Amino acid sequence: MIIILEGCDCCYKSTVAKQLSKKLDYKILRGSSFELAKGSQDSLYDYCFDLTKHENLIIDRYIYSNLVYATNFPGNTKLTHGQVSNIENKILSKAKLIYLHARPEVIKERILSRGDDQVNTKDIEPIVELYNEVIPKSKLHTYSFDTEIYGSGEIVEDIVYLVSEEGFS
């Protein structure tokens, strides 16, 4: 099973990843970042495609974040829709996409209290808008959690249930 955590900054992705990793004994790998998007399109695609070969993995940001952030931050390498489709087809039967989100106002408050080196509060609304376009187009089975309503512990418990034999469909 591959669990993909997606969503804007300050929506509990890393917190949920760490808690899930402890509960499920899954490794966590970064699937998209500003650092990875500085390389060539081929190297980014190869890296993302190689992640599909893993089992029992949590991916903290992946191909959907690349589409969002590379669009909003010019100069970053962006995967093509064909590359995204190839990756999705490869993991379709063994991955669950978890979309963690909140209203832009809430995310802005969290960023101001936490701080962020890469993303500024003025970037949040365009990022959230793009996620709202990109995530529904995913071929993967997607679960959505509003992090204003659910805490990281509740989200982790739901995900553990989803990937358990009882909850896995």
C-alpha positions as CSV (number, residue, x, y, z in Angstrom):
1,M,0.0,0.0,0.0
2,I,1.2,3.5,-0.8
3,I,-0.4,6.4,1.0
4,I,-0.1,9.7,-0.7
5,L,-0.6,12.9,1.4
6,E,-1.4,16.0,-0.6
7,G,-2.5,19.5,0.3
8,C,-1.4,23.0,0.9
9,D,1.2,24.0,3.5
10,C,0.0,23.9,7.1
11,C,-2.6,21.2,6.5
12,Y,-0.9,18.5,8.7
13,K,0.7,16.4,6.0
14,S,4.0,16.0,7.7
15,T,2.4,15.5,11.1
16,V,0.0,12.9,9.7
17,A,2.9,11.2,7.9
18,K,5.0,10.8,11.1
19,Q,2.0,9.5,13.1
20,L,1.1,7.0,10.3
21,S,4.6,5.9,9.9
22,K,4.7,5.0,13.6
23,K,1.4,3.2,13.6
24,L,1.8,1.3,10.3
25,D,5.6,1.0,10.3
26,Y,5.7,2.5,6.8
27,K,8.6,4.5,5.5
28,I,8.1,8.2,4.6
29,L,9.5,9.7,1.4
30,R,9.2,13.2,-0.1
31,G,7.5,13.0,-3.4
32,S,7.6,16.6,-4.4
33,S,9.5,19.6,-3.3
34,F,11.1,22.8,-4.5
35,E,14.5,21.0,-4.4
36,L,13.3,18.1,-6.6
37,A,11.6,20.6,-9.0
38,K,15.0,22.3,-9.7
39,G,16.2,19.4,-11.7
40,S,15.2,18.3,-15.2
41,Q,11.8,17.0,-16.1
42,D,13.2,13.6,-16.9
43,S,14.9,13.3,-13.5
44,L,11.8,14.5,-11.7
45,Y,9.7,11.9,-13.6
46,D,12.2,9.1,-13.0
47,Y,12.2,9.9,-9.2
48,C,8.4,10.0,-9.0
49,F,8.0,6.9,-11.1
50,D,10.6,5.0,-9.0
51,L,8.4,5.7,-5.9
52,T,5.7,3.5,-7.5
53,K,7.9,0.5,-7.0
54,H,7.7,0.7,-3.3
55,E,5.4,-1.1,-0.9
56,N,4.3,0.2,2.5
57,L,5.2,3.7,1.8
58,I,3.9,7.2,2.8
59,I,4.6,9.9,0.2
60,D,4.5,13.4,1.7
61,R,3.5,15.5,-1.3
62,Y,3.7,13.9,-4.8
63,I,2.7,14.5,-8.4
64,Y,-0.3,16.6,-7.6
65,S,1.7,19.0,-5.5
66,N,4.2,19.3,-8.4
67,L,1.4,20.3,-10.7
68,V,0.2,22.9,-8.2
69,Y,3.5,24.4,-7.0
70,A,5.3,24.3,-10.3
71,T,2.4,26.2,-11.8
72,N,2.4,28.9,-9.1
73,F,6.2,29.2,-8.8
74,P,7.7,29.7,-12.3
75,G,11.1,28.3,-12.8
76,N,10.3,24.9,-11.2
77,T,10.1,21.8,-13.3
78,K,6.6,20.5,-13.9
79,L,5.5,17.0,-14.9
80,T,3.5,16.7,-18.1
81,H,-0.1,15.3,-17.9
82,G,1.1,12.2,-19.7
83,Q,3.8,11.6,-17.1
84,V,1.3,12.1,-14.3
85,S,-1.1,9.7,-16.1
86,N,1.7,7.0,-16.4
87,I,2.5,7.3,-12.7
88,E,-1.2,7.1,-11.7
89,N,-1.7,4.0,-13.9
90,K,1.3,2.3,-12.3
91,I,0.0,2.8,-8.7
92,L,-3.8,2.7,-9.3
93,S,-4.3,-0.6,-7.6
94,K,-2.0,0.0,-4.6
95,A,-2.3,3.6,-3.6
96,K,-4.8,5.8,-1.7
97,L,-4.7,9.6,-2.1
98,I,-5.3,11.6,1.0
99,Y,-6.2,15.2,0.4
100,L,-5.7,17.4,3.5
101,H,-7.2,20.9,3.2
102,A,-8.6,23.9,5.0
103,R,-9.9,27.3,4.1
104,P,-7.3,29.8,2.9
105,E,-7.9,32.1,5.9
106,V,-7.1,29.2,8.3
107,I,-4.0,28.2,6.3
108,K,-2.8,31.8,6.4
109,E,-3.2,32.0,10.2
110,R,-1.2,28.7,10.5
111,I,1.5,30.0,8.3
112,L,1.8,33.2,10.2
113,S,2.1,31.3,13.5
114,R,4.4,28.6,12.2
115,G,6.4,30.5,9.6
116,D,7.4,29.2,6.2
117,D,10.6,29.6,4.2
118,Q,9.1,29.0,0.8
119,V,5.4,30.0,0.8
120,N,4.0,33.3,1.7
121,T,0.4,34.0,2.8
122,K,-0.3,35.8,-0.5
123,D,0.4,32.5,-2.3
124,I,-2.2,30.5,-0.4
125,E,-5.4,31.3,-2.3
126,P,-4.0,30.5,-5.8
127,I,-2.5,27.3,-4.3
128,V,-5.8,26.2,-2.8
129,E,-7.6,27.0,-6.1
130,L,-5.2,24.9,-8.1
131,Y,-5.5,21.9,-5.6
132,N,-9.3,22.2,-6.1
133,E,-8.7,21.8,-9.8
134,V,-6.0,19.1,-9.7
135,I,-7.2,16.7,-7.0
136,P,-10.6,15.9,-8.6
137,K,-8.8,14.9,-11.8
138,S,-6.8,12.2,-10.1
139,K,-7.5,8.7,-11.2
140,L,-6.7,7.4,-7.6
141,H,-9.2,6.6,-5.0
142,T,-9.2,9.9,-3.0
143,Y,-10.1,10.6,0.6
144,S,-10.5,14.2,1.7
145,F,-10.1,15.6,5.2
146,D,-10.9,19.1,6.3
147,T,-8.1,19.9,8.8
148,E,-10.3,22.6,10.4
149,I,-12.7,19.9,11.5
150,Y,-10.4,16.9,12.1
151,G,-7.2,16.8,14.1
152,S,-4.2,14.9,12.9
153,G,-4.9,12.0,15.3
154,E,-8.5,11.5,14.0
155,I,-7.2,11.6,10.4
156,V,-4.5,9.0,11.2
157,E,-7.1,6.7,12.8
158,D,-9.3,6.9,9.7
159,I,-6.4,6.3,7.4
160,V,-5.3,3.3,9.5
161,Y,-8.8,1.9,9.2
162,L,-8.8,2.5,5.4
163,V,-5.6,0.6,4.9
164,S,-6.5,-2.2,7.3
165,E,-7.9,-5.5,5.9
166,E,-11.3,-4.6,7.3
167,G,-11.4,-1.1,5.7
168,F,-9.4,-1.8,2.5
169,S,-11.6,-2.1,-0.6
